């Protein structure tokens, strides 16, 4: 039996979440609904513009895969996370957050620099728009992998966002190959429509001859498969993944378990913040299948969990919110 249910690889970012309106996004020339990489100067410029909004802002450790493994850990999975942090106050904050969630990590590997930061802007329609300064995360590399922990895991999970860094992409490929060589199942999230639009070839490299499980939303699925409907996208995804999940927002999800397609209904909630919904879905789903549940059961738990996330602010649930979702 493996020591870890899930070994995650991704960015180490400290999120600051702020409520804005569409007029602000337009005035600041920010493309709504996407994750955009920015340099530190641009992020600081935005923070100045938003200074009067910061009273209600919330700080949390983030990075897509981190949200996923932390979510899975709160449900009861044993998890490990590899990322790149700086030896600074945000790095301290980040590690404390991982420790509080009982997520293992290689804490000694911290360099001189700036821990990555993500400005998450939430509009009244609950859409999340992200501007990310990667900082140390941009230099995520193969030497940040803990190959021993990876080989002792049931699943290797990587976020698609690492495709933007050449060294991060190389680390993801090396990790997938090490996982395959050691009988560890592989999983990837396509992460964002922008990743699919601008880094499709890199994502294909990360996937290689195919992963065991792929997560994406409808827009990412259509873009990645160059199709115009979910049914065709699902058929095309079989070439890259033995199993997959296409999340459909309020309409639930379409799941392929390797043999049949399963439709999972969405949960009726009033969405206030979609940040972290896909991450939570993946975390709950991975927890469930590594706990021996069926793909349908996993989808139902994941759908409930994602619905809970979008009904409140922030990319993750509070620790006490996980247990009731399992009933």
N, C-alpha and C positions, 0 to 999 in steps of 0.2 A: 504493500500500500504506500502511495506517495506521501511525502511529508506535507506538500502543499497541494491544494485543490487548483489554485490559479497563480501563475507567475505573470505579472503584468509589466509591460515596458511602455514608457511614454514620457511626456513632459512633466517637469516639476514646476508648477506655476502657482503663485499666490494670486487668487482672484479678488478683485474689488468689484462688487456688483452695485450698479447705480440705476435708478429709474430716470428715463429721459423721454422726450416726445419725438415724433417724426420730424418736426421742424428743426430740432437740434441736430439730428443725423444729417438732414439735408444741408443745413448751414455749415456743418463741419465736414461735409463731403465724405461721409462714411456710408459704405454700402450696407444696406440693411439686411439682416438675417445671415450674414456670412462671418467667418473668422478671417480677419485680415492681419497679416504680419506687419508690424510697425517697428521703427527704431525707438530708442529710449527718448530721444528728443521729441518725436511726434507724440508719444504717450504722455510725456510731461506736459506738452502743450494742451492736450485734451484734458488732463487733470486740472490745469489752470482754468480752462473754460468751464469745467464742472465743479469748481470749488464750492459753489453755493449749494450743490447737490450732495456733497459728501457727508453731511450730517446723518443721513439715513443709510449710508453705504455700509456694506458688511464685508468682512475679509474672511476668506476660507482657503485652505489648501485645495488646489485644483489640478488641472490637467485631466483630459478625458479619461484615460485609462486609470488614473488614480481614483477618480470618482467611482469607476466601475469596481475596482478591487476593494475599496473602502466599503462600498455598498454590500458587496458579497461577504466581506468580513463581518459586517454587522448582522447579516443573516445567519452566520455561523461557519462560513468557509475559512480555511486556513490559506492565507494569501501572502505573497511576496511582491514587492514593487521595486523596479529599477528605474532611476531617473538621474538627472544631474542637477545638483544644487550648489549654490555658492556658500562660502563661509561667512554668511551675513545674518542679520536679524530675521529676514524673511525665511532664510534657510532653517534657522532654529525653529521658527514658528511652524514651518512645513513638517519637519521631523517630529515635532511634538504632536501634531495632528495625526500623523501616521501611527505613532506609538499609541495614542489614545484609542485608535481603532483596531489595535492589535495586528497591524500590518508590518511584517518584517521587511527590512531593507538594509543595504550596505551603507551604514551611516558614516563610515570613515572617509568615503570618497567625496570630498567637497573641495572645490577649487576657489582660488581668489577671483572675484568678479561679482556679478549681480544675479541673484536668483530671479528667474523669469517671473513676469507679472502679466496678468490678463485683466483688461478692463472690460467688464461685462455690462452692456447697456440694455436695459429692459424697457420696451415701449408699452403703451397701454394695451396693445393687442396681445401681450404676453410674449411677443417675439424677442429672441435674444440676438444681439449683435456684439461680436467680440473684436477687440483690437488687442493684439498680443505682442509683447516684447519678450522674445524667448530667453534673452540673457544666457545663463549657463546651459539652458536646455538645448541651445543651438549646437553645442559641442558634445551632446550625448553621443557615445561611441561604444565600440565593442568592449573596451576595457571597463565599461560600467556594468557589464553583464556579470551575474554570479552564475557561472555555468553549472556549478554543483547544485545550487538551489533549483535552477531551471530543469535539470535532468531528474530531479526528485519531485516533479510536479505533474499533475494530471493534465492541465491545460496551460499552454503559453498563449497569452492574449496581448495584442499590440494595437495601439490606436493609429489610425491612418495619418494623423497629424505629423508623425515623425518623418513622413516622406519629404517634408520641406527641408530637412537638414541632410546633406550628403552623408555625414558620419552617422547620423541617426538612422537613415535608411539602411546603411551597411550593417549597423548593429541589429536592426530588425531582421534582416536577411540571415545574418549569422545565427541569431537566436532561433529563427525558424528551422534552419538546417540542423542545429544542435538538438532542438526538440524532436525533429523527425528521426534523427539518428538514435535517440534514446527512448523512442516509443511514446513521446509526449504529444498529445493532440494539440493542434494549432488553431487559433482563432484571431480574427482581425475585425476591426470596425473601420468602415470607410470614412467616418467622422464628420464630414462636412461636404456640401455640394462643391465648394471651392476647391477642395482637395481633388475631387474627381475631375473637375473641369480643367485644372492646371497641372495636375501631377498624376494623371492616369497611368502613364507608362511606369512611373516609379512605384505606384501601388501594385501594378502587375508584377514588377520585380519582387516586391515584398511578398506577394502571394505565391510566386513561383509556379510549381506544377499544380497547385491547389491547396487550400486550407481545409481543415475539418469543419469549421464553422465560421460563417461570415455574417456580420451585422451591418445593416444600412437602413436608411429611410427611403421613402418612395423616390424623392428627387435624386438621391445618390444612386439608387438602383437604375433609374432610367438613364442617367448620365453615363454610368459605368458600362452599361450594356448597349448604349446607343439605340434604345427602344422608346416607344411612345405609350406603352401601357404596362401595367404591373404583371399581367399574365406572360407577356413576351419576355419581360425582364427576368421573371422567375425562371423561365426555361433557359435563358442564356446564362444565368448565374450558376447553373449546374456544372458549367465547364470550369469554374474557378473554385467551387466549394462543394464538399460532400453534403453539407447541410447549411441552411442559411435562414436568416430572419429579415424580413422587410417590414419595418415599422410604418404604420399608416396614421399616426397621430390619434385623433379621436375615434378613428375607425378600427383601431386595434392593430393587428399585425398578421402578416402572411408568413407562415413557417414551413420550411421543407426539412423533414427529419431524415432525409436520405432515401426515403421510399415514397412518401406521400406528402401532399400539401395540406396544411392545417390552417384554418382561419380562426383567429382569436379575436373576440369582440373587444372593443374599447370600453373604457369606464366613463360614465358621464360625470364630468367635473367642470367647474369654472376655472379655466386656465388663467393664471396671473404671470407665470414665468416659465418658459419652456427650457431654460438653461438646465442642462444635466439630465433631461428626460431620457435621451438615448443611452447615456452612460448608466443610468439606474436600471434601465431595461436590460442592458447587457449584464450588469452585476447580478441582478435577481435571477436572470435566466441561467447564467453560469453556476451560481450557487445551487439552483434547483437540479440541474442535470448532474452536477457532481455529487449531489445528495441522493441520487438514484431516482429522481422523478422523471416522468415522461416529458417529451418536448411540449406536449399540449399543457400539462400541468405547469411546466416552466414558463410557458407563454402567458398563462393566466396570472401567475404570480408577478411576472415582469410587467404585464399590463396594469395590474393594480398598483404596483410600486411606482411606475412612471406617472400614472395619473395622480398619485399622492404628491409627487415631486412638482408637477406643473401647477398644482393647486396652492402652492406656497412659494415664497421667495427663497432663492438659493438652490444650488445644484444637488444638494443631498438632503436626506431626511435626518431628523434628530434621532439619537440612539433609541429612545423609547418608542419610536414609530414603526420599527421593523417587525417586532413580534406579532402585533395584531394582523399584519398583512399575511402572515403565514397560515392563519386559520382558514 
